Amino acid sequence: MNRDEWIAAFAREAGIDAPSATECRELLELAGIAAHSSERTAAPLACWIGGRSARPLRELLGRAAQIAPPAG
């Protein structure tokens, strides 16, 4: 079972639609910002918070980028 199959099955079990390809990309981007700005464990928690907030992923990405420390 690949990632997309597992996510689709889990979404069905949760009673929701699986994320679109764009949503998957944006969620992984959000997870990356969280993991690289803090600790790896921040990634799933940031995605959980994002889901609970019901805010658009684009908005959440912007907010996460503001929290991230400057590169360099």
Phi and psi in radians as a Rosetta constraint file:
Dihedral C 1 N 2 CA 2 C 2 CIRCULARHARMONIC -1.569 0.35
Dihedral N 2 CA 2 C 2 N 3 CIRCULARHARMONIC 3.116 0.35
Dihedral C 2 N 3 CA 3 C 3 CIRCULARHARMONIC -0.991 0.35
Dihedral N 3 CA 3 C 3 N 4 CIRCULARHARMONIC -0.861 0.35
Dihedral C 3 N 4 CA 4 C 4 CIRCULARHARMONIC -1.140 0.35
Dihedral N 4 CA 4 C 4 N 5 CIRCULARHARMONIC -0.646 0.35
Dihedral C 4 N 5 CA 5 C 5 CIRCULARHARMONIC -1.141 0.35
Dihedral N 5 CA 5 C 5 N 6 CIRCULARHARMONIC -0.745 0.35
Dihedral C 5 N 6 CA 6 C 6 CIRCULARHARMONIC -1.135 0.35
Dihedral N 6 CA 6 C 6 N 7 CIRCULARHARMONIC -0.783 0.35
Dihedral C 6 N 7 CA 7 C 7 CIRCULARHARMONIC -1.085 0.35
Dihedral N 7 CA 7 C 7 N 8 CIRCULARHARMONIC -0.743 0.35
Dihedral C 7 N 8 CA 8 C 8 CIRCULARHARMONIC -1.068 0.35
Dihedral N 8 CA 8 C 8 N 9 CIRCULARHARMONIC -0.766 0.35
Dihedral C 8 N 9 CA 9 C 9 CIRCULARHARMONIC -1.148 0.35
Dihedral N 9 CA 9 C 9 N 10 CIRCULARHARMONIC -0.731 0.35
Dihedral C 9 N 10 CA 10 C 10 CIRCULARHARMONIC -1.152 0.35
Dihedral N 10 CA 10 C 10 N 11 CIRCULARHARMONIC -0.718 0.35
Dihedral C 10 N 11 CA 11 C 11 CIRCULARHARMONIC -1.050 0.35
Dihedral N 11 CA 11 C 11 N 12 CIRCULARHARMONIC -0.756 0.35
Dihedral C 11 N 12 CA 12 C 12 CIRCULARHARMONIC -1.027 0.35
Dihedral N 12 CA 12 C 12 N 13 CIRCULARHARMONIC -0.789 0.35
Dihedral C 12 N 13 CA 13 C 13 CIRCULARHARMONIC -1.082 0.35
Dihedral N 13 CA 13 C 13 N 14 CIRCULARHARMONIC -0.581 0.35
Dihedral C 13 N 14 CA 14 C 14 CIRCULARHARMONIC -1.455 0.35
Dihedral N 14 CA 14 C 14 N 15 CIRCULARHARMONIC -0.148 0.35
Dihedral C 14 N 15 CA 15 C 15 CIRCULARHARMONIC 1.377 0.35
Dihedral N 15 CA 15 C 15 N 16 CIRCULARHARMONIC 0.469 0.35
Dihedral C 15 N 16 CA 16 C 16 CIRCULARHARMONIC -2.305 0.35
Dihedral N 16 CA 16 C 16 N 17 CIRCULARHARMONIC 2.929 0.35
Dihedral C 16 N 17 CA 17 C 17 CIRCULARHARMONIC -1.311 0.35
Dihedral N 17 CA 17 C 17 N 18 CIRCULARHARMONIC 2.552 0.35
Dihedral C 17 N 18 CA 18 C 18 CIRCULARHARMONIC -1.181 0.35
Dihedral N 18 CA 18 C 18 N 19 CIRCULARHARMONIC 2.658 0.35
Dihedral C 18 N 19 CA 19 C 19 CIRCULARHARMONIC -1.160 0.35
Dihedral N 19 CA 19 C 19 N 20 CIRCULARHARMONIC 2.574 0.35
Dihedral C 19 N 20 CA 20 C 20 CIRCULARHARMONIC -1.234 0.35
Dihedral N 20 CA 20 C 20 N 21 CIRCULARHARMONIC 2.995 0.35
Dihedral C 20 N 21 CA 21 C 21 CIRCULARHARMONIC -1.047 0.35
Dihedral N 21 CA 21 C 21 N 22 CIRCULARHARMONIC -0.700 0.35
Dihedral C 21 N 22 CA 22 C 22 CIRCULARHARMONIC -1.150 0.35
Dihedral N 22 CA 22 C 22 N 23 CIRCULARHARMONIC -0.762 0.35
Dihedral C 22 N 23 CA 23 C 23 CIRCULARHARMONIC -1.102 0.35
Dihedral N 23 CA 23 C 23 N 24 CIRCULARHARMONIC -0.689 0.35
Dihedral C 23 N 24 CA 24 C 24 CIRCULARHARMONIC -1.052 0.35
Dihedral N 24 CA 24 C 24 N 25 CIRCULARHARMONIC -0.811 0.35
Dihedral C 24 N 25 CA 25 C 25 CIRCULARHARMONIC -1.063 0.35
Dihedral N 25 CA 25 C 25 N 26 CIRCULARHARMONIC -0.786 0.35
Dihedral C 25 N 26 CA 26 C 26 CIRCULARHARMONIC -1.201 0.35
Dihedral N 26 CA 26 C 26 N 27 CIRCULARHARMONIC -0.664 0.35
Dihedral C 26 N 27 CA 27 C 27 CIRCULARHARMONIC -1.107 0.35
Dihedral N 27 CA 27 C 27 N 28 CIRCULARHARMONIC -0.734 0.35
Dihedral C 27 N 28 CA 28 C 28 CIRCULARHARMONIC -1.164 0.35
Dihedral N 28 CA 28 C 28 N 29 CIRCULARHARMONIC -0.599 0.35
Dihedral C 28 N 29 CA 29 C 29 CIRCULARHARMONIC -1.139 0.35
Dihedral N 29 CA 29 C 29 N 30 CIRCULARHARMONIC -0.781 0.35
Dihedral C 29 N 30 CA 30 C 30 CIRCULARHARMONIC -1.045 0.35
Dihedral N 30 CA 30 C 30 N 31 CIRCULARHARMONIC -0.799 0.35
Dihedral C 30 N 31 CA 31 C 31 CIRCULARHARMONIC -1.055 0.35
Dihedral N 31 CA 31 C 31 N 32 CIRCULARHARMONIC -0.696 0.35
Dihedral C 31 N 32 CA 32 C 32 CIRCULARHARMONIC -1.129 0.35
Dihedral N 32 CA 32 C 32 N 33 CIRCULARHARMONIC -0.743 0.35
Dihedral C 32 N 33 CA 33 C 33 CIRCULARHARMONIC -1.057 0.35
Dihedral N 33 CA 33 C 33 N 34 CIRCULARHARMONIC -0.828 0.35
Dihedral C 33 N 34 CA 34 C 34 CIRCULARHARMONIC -1.089 0.35
Dihedral N 34 CA 34 C 34 N 35 CIRCULARHARMONIC -0.799 0.35
Dihedral C 34 N 35 CA 35 C 35 CIRCULARHARMONIC -1.176 0.35
Dihedral N 35 CA 35 C 35 N 36 CIRCULARHARMONIC -0.650 0.35
Dihedral C 35 N 36 CA 36 C 36 CIRCULARHARMONIC -1.485 0.35
Dihedral N 36 CA 36 C 36 N 37 CIRCULARHARMONIC -0.272 0.35
Dihedral C 36 N 37 CA 37 C 37 CIRCULARHARMONIC -1.619 0.35
Dihedral N 37 CA 37 C 37 N 38 CIRCULARHARMONIC -0.258 0.35
Dihedral C 37 N 38 CA 38 C 38 CIRCULARHARMONIC -2.494 0.35
Dihedral N 38 CA 38 C 38 N 39 CIRCULARHARMONIC -2.001 0.35
Dihedral C 38 N 39 CA 39 C 39 CIRCULARHARMONIC -2.084 0.35
Dihedral N 39 CA 39 C 39 N 40 CIRCULARHARMONIC 2.735 0.35
Dihedral C 39 N 40 CA 40 C 40 CIRCULARHARMONIC -0.962 0.35
Dihedral N 40 CA 40 C 40 N 41 CIRCULARHARMONIC -0.603 0.35
Dihedral C 40 N 41 CA 41 C 41 CIRCULARHARMONIC -1.190 0.35
Dihedral N 41 CA 41 C 41 N 42 CIRCULARHARMONIC -0.222 0.35
Dihedral C 41 N 42 CA 42 C 42 CIRCULARHARMONIC -1.215 0.35
Dihedral N 42 CA 42 C 42 N 43 CIRCULARHARMONIC -0.424 0.35
Dihedral C 42 N 43 CA 43 C 43 CIRCULARHARMONIC -1.063 0.35
Dihedral N 43 CA 43 C 43 N 44 CIRCULARHARMONIC -0.994 0.35
Dihedral C 43 N 44 CA 44 C 44 CIRCULARHARMONIC -1.158 0.35
Dihedral N 44 CA 44 C 44 N 45 CIRCULARHARMONIC -0.566 0.35
Dihedral C 44 N 45 CA 45 C 45 CIRCULARHARMONIC -1.208 0.35
Dihedral N 45 CA 45 C 45 N 46 CIRCULARHARMONIC -0.673 0.35
Dihedral C 45 N 46 CA 46 C 46 CIRCULARHARMONIC -1.097 0.35
Dihedral N 46 CA 46 C 46 N 47 CIRCULARHARMONIC -0.716 0.35
Dihedral C 46 N 47 CA 47 C 47 CIRCULARHARMONIC -1.158 0.35
Dihedral N 47 CA 47 C 47 N 48 CIRCULARHARMONIC -0.664 0.35
Dihedral C 47 N 48 CA 48 C 48 CIRCULARHARMONIC -1.102 0.35
Dihedral N 48 CA 48 C 48 N 49 CIRCULARHARMONIC -0.805 0.35
Dihedral C 48 N 49 CA 49 C 49 CIRCULARHARMONIC -1.056 0.35
Dihedral N 49 CA 49 C 49 N 50 CIRCULARHARMONIC -0.763 0.35
Dihedral C 49 N 50 CA 50 C 50 CIRCULARHARMONIC -1.027 0.35
Dihedral N 50 CA 50 C 50 N 51 CIRCULARHARMONIC -0.764 0.35
Dihedral C 50 N 51 CA 51 C 51 CIRCULARHARMONIC -1.131 0.35
Dihedral N 51 CA 51 C 51 N 52 CIRCULARHARMONIC -0.706 0.35
Dihedral C 51 N 52 CA 52 C 52 CIRCULARHARMONIC -1.185 0.35
Dihedral N 52 CA 52 C 52 N 53 CIRCULARHARMONIC -0.519 0.35
Dihedral C 52 N 53 CA 53 C 53 CIRCULARHARMONIC -1.291 0.35
Dihedral N 53 CA 53 C 53 N 54 CIRCULARHARMONIC -0.444 0.35
Dihedral C 53 N 54 CA 54 C 54 CIRCULARHARMONIC 1.076 0.35
Dihedral N 54 CA 54 C 54 N 55 CIRCULARHARMONIC 0.331 0.35
Dihedral C 54 N 55 CA 55 C 55 CIRCULARHARMONIC -1.459 0.35
Dihedral N 55 CA 55 C 55 N 56 CIRCULARHARMONIC 2.691 0.35
Dihedral C 55 N 56 CA 56 C 56 CIRCULARHARMONIC -1.080 0.35
Dihedral N 56 CA 56 C 56 N 57 CIRCULARHARMONIC 2.491 0.35
Dihedral C 56 N 57 CA 57 C 57 CIRCULARHARMONIC -1.022 0.35
Dihedral N 57 CA 57 C 57 N 58 CIRCULARHARMONIC -0.684 0.35
Dihedral C 57 N 58 CA 58 C 58 CIRCULARHARMONIC -1.003 0.35
Dihedral N 58 CA 58 C 58 N 59 CIRCULARHARMONIC -0.744 0.35
Dihedral C 58 N 59 CA 59 C 59 CIRCULARHARMONIC -1.130 0.35
Dihedral N 59 CA 59 C 59 N 60 CIRCULARHARMONIC -0.777 0.35
Dihedral C 59 N 60 CA 60 C 60 CIRCULARHARMONIC -1.098 0.35
Dihedral N 60 CA 60 C 60 N 61 CIRCULARHARMONIC -0.659 0.35
Dihedral C 60 N 61 CA 61 C 61 CIRCULARHARMONIC -1.077 0.35
Dihedral N 61 CA 61 C 61 N 62 CIRCULARHARMONIC -0.740 0.35
Dihedral C 61 N 62 CA 62 C 62 CIRCULARHARMONIC -1.095 0.35
Dihedral N 62 CA 62 C 62 N 63 CIRCULARHARMONIC -0.759 0.35
Dihedral C 62 N 63 CA 63 C 63 CIRCULARHARMONIC -1.153 0.35
Dihedral N 63 CA 63 C 63 N 64 CIRCULARHARMONIC -0.713 0.35
Dihedral C 63 N 64 CA 64 C 64 CIRCULARHARMONIC -1.118 0.35
Dihedral N 64 CA 64 C 64 N 65 CIRCULARHARMONIC -0.706 0.35
Dihedral C 64 N 65 CA 65 C 65 CIRCULARHARMONIC -1.111 0.35
Dihedral N 65 CA 65 C 65 N 66 CIRCULARHARMONIC -0.565 0.35
Dihedral C 65 N 66 CA 66 C 66 CIRCULARHARMONIC -1.200 0.35
Dihedral N 66 CA 66 C 66 N 67 CIRCULARHARMONIC -0.540 0.35
Dihedral C 66 N 67 CA 67 C 67 CIRCULARHARMONIC -1.390 0.35
Dihedral N 67 CA 67 C 67 N 68 CIRCULARHARMONIC -0.530 0.35
Dihedral C 67 N 68 CA 68 C 68 CIRCULARHARMONIC -1.055 0.35
Dihedral N 68 CA 68 C 68 N 69 CIRCULARHARMONIC 2.416 0.35
Dihedral C 68 N 69 CA 69 C 69 CIRCULARHARMONIC -1.150 0.35
Dihedral N 69 CA 69 C 69 N 70 CIRCULARHARMONIC 2.644 0.35
Dihedral C 69 N 70 CA 70 C 70 CIRCULARHARMONIC -1.050 0.35
Dihedral N 70 CA 70 C 70 N 71 CIRCULARHARMONIC 2.495 0.35
Dihedral C 70 N 71 CA 71 C 71 CIRCULARHARMONIC -1.235 0.35
Dihedral N 71 CA 71 C 71 N 72 CIRCULARHARMONIC 2.562 0.35
